[in-house]
């Protein structure tokens, strides 16, 4: 039969956890030493190690030790049945600690595990908590994933966060963005100006791409196919339309797009249909949701 954790010790650990801003290293070390008396895999030790992680995060001291302790606490918690909402809070602290340690991949992993636990607890968590944890995942993914795509997801959630949560997450966002030397300078400069205002993230996004119109594109292709001859030109125009559609999908996903010219020169004798060919090729470009029209 599983042992019932010592209620008095857990109360002591929670009290120290609540006073993390004034807790000393000596108090934390004493708490951990006392917890070891219950066993190296005890719930008491898990709570003590979690307190160590939170104090490390606040004081910015012994960060690696705090992160390692939280890893251990979460593992013990999973094995010993610590409530999922408690483990989710520990994972959130761990995610931020891993960020402090400049370990973005581990920070993202912890944030994603937090979100997964939150999904399991959806019925018992407030919408504000769910939004904050979901947003934190995308904020941290900015450090490794396509930035614009993650910003679009953040912008959807940002206005629903509390002002305090936005203040915390905007600092994390800037830290992760500062590591992206592979990104355009102009985008990083915009991110550096991000604030906690509800519409701040939306203002960072580039203008929305024009949307493809598959029905209109099919009609233009049919008109093109109805013209006589010039099979190679028809194939080239269709290839251009396909390339532009792929470029739009890459932009939407925040992936880089190679700059290219998409111009045609139509040569020939008068009254040979050059204007109509030019119109069809330009229409194909526009219906493919490109901001550049073939000419």
Legacy VTK file of the C-alpha trace (Angstrom):
# vtk DataFile Version 3.0
C-alpha trace
ASCII
DATASET POLYDATA
POINTS 295 float
0.000 0.000 0.000
1.475 3.425 -0.954
2.798 5.506 1.933
0.881 8.693 2.708
3.204 11.727 2.432
3.914 13.618 5.632
1.337 16.424 5.661
3.324 18.617 8.064
6.424 18.452 5.861
4.459 19.247 2.693
2.891 22.232 4.449
6.379 23.421 5.417
7.614 23.000 1.821
4.635 24.877 0.390
5.135 27.723 2.889
8.775 28.097 1.810
7.716 27.849 -1.817
5.246 30.712 -1.338
7.990 32.877 0.218
10.489 32.068 -2.560
11.503 35.717 -2.964
12.904 35.849 0.575
13.973 32.201 0.991
17.685 31.644 1.622
19.939 28.924 0.256
20.400 27.623 3.808
16.637 27.196 4.265
16.359 25.334 0.960
19.329 23.062 1.717
17.873 22.250 5.174
14.509 21.431 3.595
16.132 19.028 1.119
18.263 17.388 3.835
15.177 16.807 5.976
13.255 15.452 2.977
15.907 12.812 2.299
14.966 11.184 5.618
11.733 10.088 3.923
13.638 8.384 1.090
15.351 9.269 -2.173
12.160 8.633 -4.137
9.731 10.220 -1.697
7.067 12.789 -2.476
8.586 14.938 0.275
11.903 15.094 -1.609
10.067 15.964 -4.844
8.397 18.968 -3.196
11.689 20.068 -1.610
13.535 19.886 -4.946
10.729 21.859 -6.597
11.193 24.601 -4.005
14.923 24.597 -4.804
14.132 25.120 -8.487
11.744 28.005 -7.863
14.168 29.786 -5.528
16.980 29.315 -8.067
14.794 30.835 -10.768
13.975 33.838 -8.614
17.483 34.465 -7.250
19.285 33.568 -10.508
21.755 31.539 -8.442
22.553 27.822 -8.658
20.476 27.608 -11.841
21.880 24.287 -13.067
21.341 22.716 -9.646
17.789 24.060 -9.569
17.000 22.683 -13.043
18.450 19.277 -12.196
16.422 19.224 -8.978
13.220 20.033 -10.850
13.929 17.265 -13.351
14.249 14.851 -10.438
11.135 16.230 -8.723
9.040 15.777 -11.868
10.286 12.217 -12.345
9.459 11.347 -8.730
6.108 13.090 -9.055
5.168 11.020 -12.095
6.144 7.800 -10.340
4.472 8.627 -7.013
1.276 10.161 -8.340
1.817 13.815 -7.460
-1.215 15.717 -8.858
-0.864 16.691 -12.506
-1.574 20.378 -11.880
1.356 20.479 -9.410
3.662 18.786 -11.920
2.502 21.234 -14.600
3.586 24.155 -12.391
6.955 22.491 -11.827
7.373 22.018 -15.573
6.597 25.687 -16.215
9.329 26.711 -13.780
11.696 24.196 -15.380
11.003 25.614 -18.849
11.973 29.119 -17.728
15.038 27.804 -15.881
16.220 26.010 -19.021
15.817 29.295 -20.863
17.942 31.033 -18.217
20.586 28.360 -18.801
20.496 29.062 -22.569
19.115 25.603 -23.359
16.257 26.433 -25.758
15.594 22.860 -26.902
15.151 21.651 -23.308
13.070 24.735 -22.472
10.707 24.030 -25.372
10.453 20.364 -24.376
9.456 21.310 -20.815
6.916 23.878 -22.065
5.371 21.330 -24.432
5.090 18.799 -21.603
3.358 21.495 -19.546
0.864 22.074 -22.332
0.211 18.341 -22.668
-0.516 18.050 -18.937
-2.739 21.124 -19.113
-4.741 19.511 -21.911
-5.388 16.518 -19.640
-6.569 18.897 -16.901
-8.598 21.135 -19.188
-11.820 20.696 -17.255
-10.214 21.704 -13.949
-8.065 24.640 -15.137
-9.130 28.187 -15.876
-9.026 29.433 -19.454
-6.397 31.992 -18.359
-4.064 29.220 -17.186
-4.547 27.194 -20.358
-3.900 30.258 -22.535
-0.762 31.192 -20.593
0.739 27.719 -20.900
-0.136 27.401 -24.592
1.346 30.827 -25.310
4.568 29.991 -23.446
5.157 27.030 -25.764
5.008 29.235 -28.858
7.068 31.980 -27.202
9.862 29.502 -26.552
9.588 27.931 -30.001
10.626 31.303 -31.416
14.162 30.270 -30.431
14.226 27.328 -32.864
11.176 27.370 -35.147
10.086 29.747 -37.955
9.473 33.037 -36.146
6.544 34.449 -38.128
4.501 31.257 -37.846
4.984 31.190 -34.063
4.184 34.923 -33.778
0.870 34.350 -35.541
-0.046 31.727 -32.942
1.109 33.992 -30.091
-0.896 36.923 -31.500
-4.091 34.845 -31.328
-3.598 34.195 -27.594
-1.809 37.374 -26.457
-4.864 39.614 -25.849
-6.401 36.964 -23.573
-3.402 36.842 -21.211
-3.306 38.912 -18.048
-1.038 41.957 -18.059
1.298 40.267 -15.587
1.574 37.152 -17.748
2.295 39.253 -20.842
5.062 41.118 -18.989
6.739 37.817 -18.087
6.361 36.268 -21.519
7.473 39.297 -23.540
10.854 39.169 -21.749
11.181 35.465 -22.579
10.180 36.179 -26.190
12.936 38.784 -26.563
15.559 36.470 -25.061
14.694 33.671 -27.464
14.541 36.054 -30.444
17.991 37.469 -29.616
19.477 34.048 -30.325
18.175 34.016 -33.904
21.084 35.550 -35.774
19.886 33.566 -38.818
16.796 35.787 -39.135
16.417 39.095 -41.036
17.696 42.060 -39.031
14.505 44.039 -39.628
12.361 41.269 -38.085
14.610 41.020 -35.011
14.500 44.800 -34.567
10.693 44.676 -34.603
10.728 41.906 -31.984
13.024 43.986 -29.762
10.271 46.630 -29.662
7.604 44.185 -28.450
5.663 45.264 -25.368
3.096 43.717 -23.048
0.217 45.665 -24.633
-2.638 43.430 -25.888
-2.104 44.354 -29.576
1.695 44.423 -29.462
2.335 41.053 -31.118
-0.241 41.671 -33.842
1.651 44.851 -34.790
4.863 42.842 -35.281
3.360 40.624 -37.962
3.913 41.329 -41.657
0.823 42.202 -43.728
-1.297 39.118 -44.464
-0.556 37.366 -47.705
-3.282 37.526 -50.378
-5.112 34.223 -50.430
-5.073 31.889 -53.408
-8.310 31.552 -55.385
-8.264 27.967 -56.729
-11.559 28.359 -58.621
-10.402 31.495 -60.414
-6.992 29.933 -61.081
-8.632 26.869 -62.634
-10.703 29.145 -64.879
-7.608 31.015 -66.065
-5.745 27.752 -66.709
-8.727 26.514 -68.743
-8.658 29.727 -70.797
-4.917 29.292 -71.295
-5.360 25.714 -72.436
-7.983 26.922 -74.917
-5.422 29.015 -76.784
-3.852 27.391 -79.831
-0.213 26.274 -79.798
2.743 27.391 -77.665
2.722 24.308 -75.449
6.056 25.247 -73.871
4.728 28.669 -72.863
1.620 27.090 -71.309
3.792 24.677 -69.315
6.028 27.520 -68.121
3.076 29.638 -66.971
1.613 26.663 -65.062
5.006 25.998 -63.481
5.182 29.635 -62.364
1.715 29.392 -60.794
2.776 26.254 -58.889
6.011 27.908 -57.686
4.120 30.961 -56.422
1.682 28.759 -54.505
4.569 26.935 -52.835
6.195 30.273 -51.960
2.993 31.424 -50.308
2.807 28.251 -48.216
6.430 28.744 -47.136
5.762 32.362 -46.118
2.705 31.298 -44.157
4.819 28.723 -42.300
7.520 31.325 -41.631
10.058 29.569 -43.860
12.530 31.503 -46.022
11.610 32.223 -49.622
14.204 32.790 -52.336
13.713 36.126 -54.103
13.135 35.573 -57.803
12.004 37.548 -60.825
8.828 36.332 -62.514
8.774 38.311 -65.727
7.920 37.220 -69.269
8.689 38.906 -72.558
6.197 38.103 -75.307
7.677 38.575 -78.770
6.045 38.153 -82.157
4.344 39.798 -85.086
1.271 42.006 -84.598
-2.136 40.341 -84.177
-0.651 37.083 -82.891
-2.359 37.156 -79.468
0.500 38.504 -77.353
-1.811 40.651 -75.241
-4.083 37.708 -74.487
-1.155 35.455 -73.556
0.175 38.212 -71.322
-3.223 38.615 -69.661
-3.517 34.888 -68.961
-0.018 34.663 -67.467
-0.611 37.723 -65.265
-3.954 36.335 -64.090
-2.309 33.017 -63.203
0.209 34.884 -61.062
-2.457 36.904 -59.243
-4.782 33.941 -58.653
-1.806 32.038 -57.196
-1.803 34.610 -54.342
1.452 36.283 -55.313
2.083 39.951 -54.755
4.075 40.002 -57.985
2.286 39.898 -61.288
3.966 38.374 -64.318
4.369 40.858 -67.125
LINES 1 296
295 0 1 2 3 4 5 6 7 8 9 10 11 12 13 14 15 16 17 18 19 20 21 22 23 24 25 26 27 28 29 30 31 32 33 34 35 36 37 38 39 40 41 42 43 44 45 46 47 48 49 50 51 52 53 54 55 56 57 58 59 60 61 62 63 64 65 66 67 68 69 70 71 72 73 74 75 76 77 78 79 80 81 82 83 84 85 86 87 88 89 90 91 92 93 94 95 96 97 98 99 100 101 102 103 104 105 106 107 108 109 110 111 112 113 114 115 116 117 118 119 120 121 122 123 124 125 126 127 128 129 130 131 132 133 134 135 136 137 138 139 140 141 142 143 144 145 146 147 148 149 150 151 152 153 154 155 156 157 158 159 160 161 162 163 164 165 166 167 168 169 170 171 172 173 174 175 176 177 178 179 180 181 182 183 184 185 186 187 188 189 190 191 192 193 194 195 196 197 198 199 200 201 202 203 204 205 206 207 208 209 210 211 212 213 214 215 216 217 218 219 220 221 222 223 224 225 226 227 228 229 230 231 232 233 234 235 236 237 238 239 240 241 242 243 244 245 246 247 248 249 250 251 252 253 254 255 256 257 258 259 260 261 262 263 264 265 266 267 268 269 270 271 272 273 274 275 276 277 278 279 280 281 282 283 284 285 286 287 288 289 290 291 292 293 294
